[in-house]
Amino acid sequence: MATLIDAPEFTSNEVYQIQATDPVEGAATGASFSGTGISNHPHQQLANRTAFLKQRQDVNISNIGALQAFQALFTGLMGQNGYLKVGVNDINKGLIQYIVQWGFSNQQARGDEILTITWPLAFPNACLWAMADVAYYAGTTPDVGIGVQTDLNGNPLITTTYGNFYSNTFNQNGNVPGFTWIAIGF
């Protein structure tokens, strides 16, 4: 039994309709429609169209899988202490997740002190940047500040698991009763 060999191609609005006057003609050397024959031609067109649609469907399935894997790189937690992970095809690092974390600490400083925050999520590779701000002021003047602690070379003391912040009470008559912070890494 011979079978039609499909070729993935799509020709819209063109499936041959066998006419009442068409003779029955099967596949043979010299038959019409490049040897397919009048009787097989519509079947060949439909087989080609089916092969074309199958090929496109296979591509779509592959693309959907890639998109679902990429979508899984986007996660987050919205709240006073939260995070956002964003999948990025970084120009230098390839496919990675940027991570932004933020939070509130109720640690109090009554002078110039070091306050340490343990990140809710450890950064898998590096914490690149962090900052903090006094949440509210207490004392007679709001002359206080908070920032990232640095070493003697000016490098920030932030790691994949924690960040050191320093409080500065400029006039020694205020205190830091709490602060907000943000950290970015990957």
C-alpha positions in Angstrom: 0.0 0.0 0.0 1.5 3.3 -1.0 1.2 6.4 1.2 1.4 10.1 0.6 4.6 11.8 1.8 3.7 15.1 3.4 5.7 18.3 3.2 5.1 21.0 5.8 3.5 23.8 3.7 0.4 25.9 4.1 -1.5 27.3 1.2 -4.6 29.1 2.4 -8.0 28.6 0.8 -6.6 26.1 -1.6 -7.7 22.5 -1.3 -8.6 21.0 -4.6 -12.2 20.0 -5.0 -12.7 17.0 -7.2 -15.2 17.9 -10.0 -17.9 15.6 -11.2 -16.2 15.5 -14.6 -12.7 14.6 -13.2 -11.6 11.1 -14.1 -10.5 8.9 -11.3 -6.7 9.2 -11.4 -4.3 7.8 -8.8 -0.6 8.4 -8.4 1.6 7.4 -11.3 4.5 8.6 -13.3 3.0 11.3 -15.6 -0.2 11.7 -13.6 -1.5 15.2 -13.0 -0.4 17.3 -10.1 3.3 16.1 -10.4 2.4 12.5 -10.4 0.0 12.6 -7.4 -3.1 12.3 -9.5 -6.4 14.2 -9.3 -8.0 11.8 -6.8 -5.0 12.1 -4.4 -4.3 15.8 -4.8 -6.7 17.1 -2.1 -5.4 14.5 0.3 -1.9 15.6 -0.4 -2.8 19.3 0.3 -4.4 18.4 3.6 -1.5 16.2 4.6 0.9 19.0 3.8 -1.2 21.5 5.8 -1.4 19.1 8.8 2.4 18.6 8.7 2.8 22.4 8.6 0.5 22.9 11.6 2.2 20.1 13.5 5.6 21.7 12.9 4.3 25.1 14.2 2.7 23.4 17.2 6.0 21.7 18.1 7.7 25.2 18.0 4.9 26.7 20.2 5.2 23.9 22.7 9.0 24.5 22.9 8.5 28.3 23.3 5.9 27.9 26.0 8.2 25.6 28.0 11.0 28.2 27.7 8.6 31.0 28.8 7.3 29.0 31.7 10.9 28.4 32.9 11.7 32.1 32.5 8.5 33.0 34.4 9.5 30.8 37.3 12.5 33.2 37.8 10.0 36.0 38.8 9.0 35.6 42.5 8.4 38.0 45.3 6.9 38.8 48.6 5.2 42.2 49.2 5.2 43.5 52.7 7.1 45.6 55.2 9.9 43.1 54.8 9.9 41.7 51.3 11.8 40.9 48.2 11.6 40.7 44.4 13.5 38.2 42.3 13.6 39.1 38.6 15.1 36.9 35.9 17.4 38.8 33.6 19.6 37.9 30.7 22.5 40.0 32.0 24.9 41.2 29.3 28.0 40.1 31.3 26.7 37.3 33.5 24.1 35.5 31.3 20.8 34.3 32.8 20.6 35.3 36.4 18.1 36.6 39.0 18.4 40.1 40.3 17.2 40.3 43.9 15.9 43.4 45.6 15.2 43.1 49.3 13.8 45.7 51.7 12.7 45.9 55.3 12.3 47.6 58.6 14.4 47.1 61.6 13.4 48.2 65.1 17.0 48.0 66.3 17.6 51.2 68.4 20.8 53.2 68.5 21.4 55.8 71.2 24.6 57.1 69.8 27.0 56.2 67.1 26.6 52.4 66.8 26.9 49.6 64.3 23.6 47.9 63.5 23.6 44.6 61.6 20.8 43.3 59.4 20.7 39.7 58.3 19.1 39.6 54.9 15.9 37.6 54.8 17.2 35.9 51.7 20.9 35.2 51.3 22.1 36.5 48.0 23.4 33.5 46.0 26.4 35.4 44.5 26.8 39.0 45.9 25.1 41.9 47.5 26.1 44.8 45.4 24.5 47.8 47.1 22.5 48.7 50.2 21.3 51.7 52.0 19.2 52.7 55.0 17.2 55.6 56.3 15.9 56.5 59.7 12.3 55.5 60.0 11.4 58.2 62.4 13.1 60.5 64.9 13.0 60.6 68.6 14.7 63.1 70.9 14.9 66.8 71.0 16.3 67.3 67.5 16.1 65.0 64.4 19.9 65.3 63.9 20.5 61.6 63.3 21.5 59.6 60.3 22.2 56.0 59.2 24.2 54.6 56.4 26.2 51.5 55.3 29.4 50.9 57.3 32.6 50.8 55.3 36.0 49.4 56.0 39.2 51.5 56.2 39.4 51.5 52.3 35.9 52.8 51.9 34.4 49.4 50.9 30.9 48.8 52.1 30.6 46.1 54.8 27.8 44.1 53.1 28.0 40.4 52.3 25.7 37.8 50.8 24.1 37.2 54.2 24.2 40.5 56.1 24.8 44.3 56.0 26.4 46.5 58.6 24.9 49.9 59.0 26.1 52.7 61.3 24.0 55.2 63.1 25.3 58.8 63.6 23.7 61.0 66.2 25.5 64.2 65.2 24.6 66.3 68.2 24.4 63.4 70.7 20.9 64.4 71.6 18.9 62.2 69.3 18.5 58.5 68.8 17.7 56.1 66.0 14.6 54.1 67.2 14.3 52.1 63.9 15.2 52.3 60.3 14.3 51.1 56.8 16.8 49.4 54.5 17.1 48.2 50.9 19.7 45.8 49.4 20.3 44.8 45.8 22.3 41.8 44.5 22.1 38.6 42.6 
